[in-house]
Amino acid sequence: MAAPSAEEKKQEVSKSPLGQVQLQNAKATASVIIHLFGACVTSWTVDGEEQLFVSSKAKLDGSKAIRGGIPLVYPQFGPGKMKQHGFARVYSWTLQKQESNSAVLRLCDDDLSADWKAQFPYKFALQYTVQIRDDNSLHTELTVENLETQKTFDFTVLFHSYFKVNAAQVRVLGLKGVSFEDKVEKDQNVSMKKEENEEVTITQETDRIYLDINNKEIVVLDPSKSKYQQITIARSNFVDVVVWNPWIEKAKNMSDFDDAEYKNMICVEPGSVAKPVNIAANERKKFTQTLSVATKK
């Protein structure tokens, strides 16, 4: 069965009963859809070609985080003291400002339930800016503000970017020589490894945290794509990058993910997750990602 086209995917996400925002650059060559629930970017189309993966089984009714696009992970990556991946991706954000090619969304502690406030008892504000630029690039920027007058707090943060690719052919460049934690490795004594390959490929379940990466760009290359084979990821203030594909067995165990969809995606996720980020009272910290497409070099 053929995968949904970019236009069909737009029609699917438009069925969401929750609010959404649509953006387009001035040349009308690139567009974006953002769901207010989770502030999740669910579509980035360039010249009619969809760049992001959203599962055909993704829940778009607010019952759980959206499986695909660019979910926002804050203030906790993975399991821990609070629920998996924190609350940013499971709350509806307030649209503060919208222009034809950009939007600004906000979430703060006043928006949280008593349960979430008990798990994260701090005053804070998140501002998320999404911009689709005239060069077709997608720029996302998250500002974390500590509204406490005296207390500091820690958090982890990540842009959980899902890319629409052929997993059998995709290559991730820019990670050679970087140490990583292999979350699939059962022997914890050897779970810390060093990337020896110029190109990271997907041949099995993959769940890796690449650590302390400098600001060099990461490239996702898929030669099977018809228009834009290359996506370049530029980051600021994120120190780690997660590479993830659930593969066969994990895919079968996810209710909001089709059994065979592991073949159609890869997550390459800029974040600061291995070590918590500390933020002082009245301080702001900004994290950015810029995604650019190109034909294969």
Rosetta blueprint (number, residue, H / E / L):
1 M L
2 A L
3 A L
4 P L
5 S L
6 A H
7 E H
8 E H
9 K H
10 K H
11 Q H
12 E H
13 V H
14 S L
15 K L
16 S L
17 P L
18 L L
19 G L
20 Q E
21 V E
22 Q E
23 L E
24 Q E
25 N L
26 A L
27 K L
28 A L
29 T L
30 A E
31 S E
32 V E
33 I E
34 I E
35 H E
36 L L
37 F E
38 G L
39 A L
40 C E
41 V E
42 T E
43 S E
44 W E
45 T E
46 V E
47 D L
48 G L
49 E E
50 E E
51 Q L
52 L E
53 F L
54 V E
55 S L
56 S L
57 K L
58 A L
59 K L
60 L L
61 D L
62 G L
63 S L
64 K L
65 A L
66 I L
67 R L
68 G E
69 G L
70 I E
71 P L
72 L E
73 V E
74 Y E
75 P L
76 Q L
77 F L
78 G L
79 P L
80 G L
81 K L
82 M L
83 K L
84 Q L
85 H L
86 G E
87 F L
88 A H
89 R H
90 V H
91 Y L
92 S E
93 W L
94 T E
95 L E
96 Q E
97 K E
98 Q E
99 E E
100 S L
101 N L
102 S E
103 A E
104 V E
105 L E
106 R E
107 L E
108 C E
109 D H
110 D H
111 D H
112 L L
113 S L
114 A H
115 D H
116 W H
117 K H
118 A H
119 Q H
120 F L
121 P L
122 Y L
123 K L
124 F E
125 A E
126 L E
127 Q E
128 Y E
129 T E
130 V E
131 Q E
132 I E
133 R L
134 D L
135 D L
136 N L
137 S L
138 L E
139 H E
140 T E
141 E E
142 L E
143 T E
144 V E
145 E E
146 N E
147 L L
148 E L
149 T L
150 Q L
151 K L
152 T L
153 F E
154 D E
155 F E
156 T E
157 V E
158 L E
159 F E
160 H L
161 S L
162 Y E
163 F E
164 K E
165 V L
166 N L
167 A L
168 A L
169 Q L
170 V L
171 R E
172 V E
173 L E
174 G L
175 L L
176 K L
177 G L
178 V L
179 S E
180 F E
181 E E
182 D E
183 K L
184 V L
185 E L
186 K L
187 D L
188 Q H
189 N H
190 V H
191 S L
192 M E
193 K E
194 K E
195 E L
196 E L
197 N L
198 E L
199 E E
200 V E
201 T L
202 I L
203 T L
204 Q L
205 E L
206 T E
207 D E
208 R E
209 I E
210 Y E
211 L L
212 D L
213 I L
214 N L
215 N L
216 K L
217 E L
218 I E
219 V E
220 V E
221 L E
222 D L
223 P L
224 S L
225 K L
226 S L
227 K L
228 Y L
229 Q L
230 Q E
231 I E
232 T E
233 I E
234 A E
235 R E
236 S E
237 N L
238 F L
239 V L
240 D E
241 V E
242 V E
243 V E
244 W E
245 N E
246 P L
247 W H
248 I H
249 E H
250 K H
251 A H
252 K H
253 N L
254 M L
255 S L
256 D L
257 F L
258 D L
259 D L
260 A L
261 E H
262 Y H
263 K H
264 N H
265 M E
266 I E
267 C E
268 V E
269 E E
270 P E
271 G E
272 S E
273 V E
274 A E
275 K E
276 P E
277 V E
278 N E
279 I E
280 A L
281 A L
282 N L
283 E L
284 R E
285 K E
286 K E
287 F E
288 T E
289 Q E
290 T E
291 L E
292 S E
293 V E
294 A E
295 T L
296 K L
297 K L
